[in-house]
Amino acid sequence: MIKKEFGIDQNGRELTEHRTVTLPVACYETTIVCHVHGHIPLHWHDELQFVLVVQGEALFHVNDQKIIVAQGDGLFINSGCMHMAEEQGEYENCIYLCLNVSPHFVVPSELYLKYVYPYISATNFPYVQIKGEISWGAQVLGAIRHVKKDLDEQPPFYEMNVASSLLTIWKHLITGGSALEYDPSEIIRSRRMKEMLEWIHRHFAQPIKLEDIARAGQLSRSETCRYFTQMLNSTPMQYVIDYRLQKSVELLQLMERSITEIAYEVGFNSTSYFIHQFRKNKQITPLKFRRQMELRNKEGMKQ
């Protein structure tokens, strides 16, 4: 299955249901530039995520960290952590396998409280880099490939094969790790950040001031700016603009909507300012971007 786009709710939570008919597991092949935004937008989900880069090089943002993942390497992203992905450097058409699994499915239920819950609730375990040249990393990455193959081909007893592979992945991931930490201030910071993003996602089409965002996170204006700078490498108001542009890209697929209608619908107070910000962000005008998307969709239908 090739994953090209996904929905995100007003809290930034991904809406995709990460499961097959019988298993709370999904494994996608993702080509970053094939997404409608040209990158994987900022989002989070309850599922654990395991990534294996099979072509090119990707830059992942996890909470306030940036991690470059090269071809043949991987990355674990913990439950509830905000993340996004984009192509890195000169590499083009970065492709990675993305395995998402419910935290309750990686080990038998009797072992969940001992071997899973402490790790998904720790504040110093947002991600783990998985190197292919290291023995345990190679075994984890190999198991991800096995899961993808089993889910695609569904041979007899494939569900048991998947469960076995997940147990292998999780055991290698947590074995020999550093001591877990539980910082209450970090938990509060993450919650406040999500509350501010949720507020922006609910009200992006309306006039927004810095004071509004700060109030949603129960922070001062200066603290709000510091949160966004540290966690998203952006100012609050720049994030608002970027999110409006992100929503406009989705609406540009609707050919019956004019550029002016889209500009006002996503919260810009003038068409010219919308076009200026769009060109600044994507180095192309909204109209040319729409025409490129239309042409790409027509070529995709012919294939």
N, C-alpha and C positions, 0 to 999 in steps of 0.2 A: 504494500500500500504506500503510495507517494502522497505525502501530506503537503498541500499547497497553501492552505489558509486555515485559520481557526478564529472562533469568536471569543471575545473577552467581555466579562460582565462589568458592571459599574464599579466593582471592587478590585478589578484587575485580575480576577480569577478566570482561568481559561475554562471555556464552556465545553470543550471537547470531552466526550465520554470515553475515557481511556480503558476500554475493555473489549473483549470479544463477547460472543453470546454467552459463553460458559465461564470465562475467566476475567477477573479484574485486572487485565493486562492488555497493553497495546504496544506495537512496535512499528514505527513509521520510518520510511526513508524520506528525508527532508533535504531538498535543494534550496538553500537560503534565498537565492535571487529569484526563485520561482514564486515566492510568496508575494502577495499583492503589494506589500509595503517595501519589498526589496530586502527586508531583514525580518527577524523574528521579534515582534514588539515586546515590550516589557509586560510580564504577566507572572502569575504564580498559580500553583495548584496543590492539592493535598497529596497527590501521588508522588512517589519517589521517581526521579528521572535519571536514567543512565544513557550517556551519549558515547557513540563511537564514530569518529570522523573517518570516512572511507575515501574522501577525495578533498584535496585542498587544505585550507587552514581556516579555523573559525576563532572569533573573539567573543567569548561569553562574558556577560556582566551578571554577577550573582551578588545580590545585595549591593554593597559598596566596593566589591572587588572585581578586577578584570583578569580573565584567564585566557591565554592563547592555547588552543588545542590543535596540534598538528595532525596530519594524516597518520593513521595507525594508532593514535592515542585516544583517550576518552576522558569523560568527566561525569562525576556523580553530583546531582543537585538535590538537596534535601527537601523534604516536604515543607511547603509554606514559604519557601525562599523566593523572593522576586528575582527574575532573570530575563535576559534577552540575548539574542545572538546576531552577529553580523559577520560578513566575510572579512578576512584579515589580509592586509597588505596587497600584494600583486596577484594573489591566488584568485582564480575565478571559478564559479560554479562549485562552491564548497558543498559537499554532500555528506550527511551524517545519518546514522541510525539513531533513532530516539526511542528508547524503551521506557514506558511509563507503567508503574505498577502500584497498586494499593499497598500502603505500609502493612496492612493486616494479612497480606498474602505471601510475603517473602519468607516467612517461617510458619510452622504449625501454630495454631492459636494458643496452645499451652505455653509457647516460648515467646510470645509477643512482648509481654511485660518485662522480661529479662533481657531480650536480645534486640528489640526494635524500639520500643517506647523511649528508653534512655537516650538513644541516638537522635531520634526525630525531635526530641524536646531540648536537646543540648544547644547552647547558644554559640559554641565554638566549632560547630560541625555543619556549616552551610553547604560546603562542597568538598570533594576530594578529587584531585587530578589522578588519572589512571594512565600510567605509562606502559606502552606495549613492550618495552625492552626489559621490564621488571617481571619476574616470574609470576607474582600474584596478579599483576596488571594484565599480563597476557592471558591468564586463565579467566579473568573477569570479562575481557573483551571477546575472548573465544566463546564464552557462555552467552554473551549478548547475540552473537551471530547465530548460535544454536537456537535461541528463543525465536529470532526472526524467521529462521528456516522452518521451525516447527509450526509457528503460527500461520505461515504462508501455505505450507504443504499439508498440514494437519494429518500426519500419518497415524496409524493406530496407537493409542495411548499417548498422543502428543501432549495432552494436559499434564500427565505425570512427568513427561520430559521437561516441560516448561517449569513445573514446580521444582524439579530437581536442579535445573539450571539457575533458577532464582536463589535457591538455598546456597548454591556454590558462590554466586555473585556476592550475596550478602555476607557470607562467612569470610571471604577473602577481604571484603571491604572493611569490616570492623576489626579483624584480627590484627593485633600489633599496633593499634592506633594509639594516639596520645590520650591522656586523661580528659574526660568530658567535663565541661563547665556549664553552669546554669546561672547566668547573670541576669537578675531581675530588671536592671536598667536597659539591657539589650532587648529583652522581651517587650518592654514598654515602648522603646524606640521603634521597633518593628511594627507594633500595633498602631502607633500614632502615624507612622508613615503610610500605612495602608488606609487609615481613616482619611488622611488628606487626599490620597489618590482617589479613593472612593468618592469623596466630595467633588473633586474635579471632574471625574468621569460622569457624575450625575448632572453636573451643572455647566458642562463645557460650552453649551450653546448659548448660555446667558452671559451678561457682563460679569467679570470676575476680578476681584481685587485681592491683593496680598493679605489684607486683613481677614477676608473670608476664608482663605486657605488656612491661615494661622488659627482661626477660631475652630475649624474642623479638627485640628490636631491638638487643641488646647495648649498652644504654644505662643510665644511672642513672635513678632515679625522677624527679629534677628535670628531666633532659634529655628524658625521655619526655614529661613534661607540657608542656615547651616545644615539642617537635615537634608535638604535637596542637594546641596553642594557635595556633601559627604557621601550620600547614598546613590545619587543619580547623576552626579557631575553636571548639574544644571541648576538654573535658578527656578523658583516656583512659576514665574510668569512665562519663562521660556518653555517649561514643561507643558503649560497650558497651550501655548502656540503649537508645539510639536504634536500634542494629542489632537488638537483640532485638525491639523494637517493629516494626521493618521486617519481620522474619521472621514476627511474629505476624499482620500484615496479610495475608500470603500464606496462612497457615493458617486465617484466619477465613473464607476462601472455601469451606473444607471444612465443610459444615453438620453433618456427623456428629460433629465434634469439639466438646466442651464448652469454655466459656471457661476453666474450671479446668485442663483437659488442655492447652490451648494455653499457658496461663501457665507451667506447669511445663516444658513441652516446649521453650520458648524461653529458659529459664534463670531465671525469676523464682521466688523462694522462697515466695511467697504470692499468692493470687488478688487479694486486696485491694490489694497493692502494684502488681501488674500493672495493675489497673483505674485506680488513681491515676495511674500514669505514662502510661498510654494517654490518659486524659482530659486530662492536663497537656500532652501533645504534640499531640493532635488535637482538643481541645475537644469531645470526644464519648466516650461509653463504648464498649467493644468490642462490646457487644450491639447498641446502636443503629447502630454502624458496620456491623456484619454485616447488619442488616436493610436499611440503605440500599443496600448492595452487592447484596443479593438482589433488591431492588426494581429497581435499575438494570439488573441482568442480565436480568430478566424483560421490562423495557421494551425492552432492546436486541434480544431475541429476536423481539419483535413487529414491529420495524421491518424 
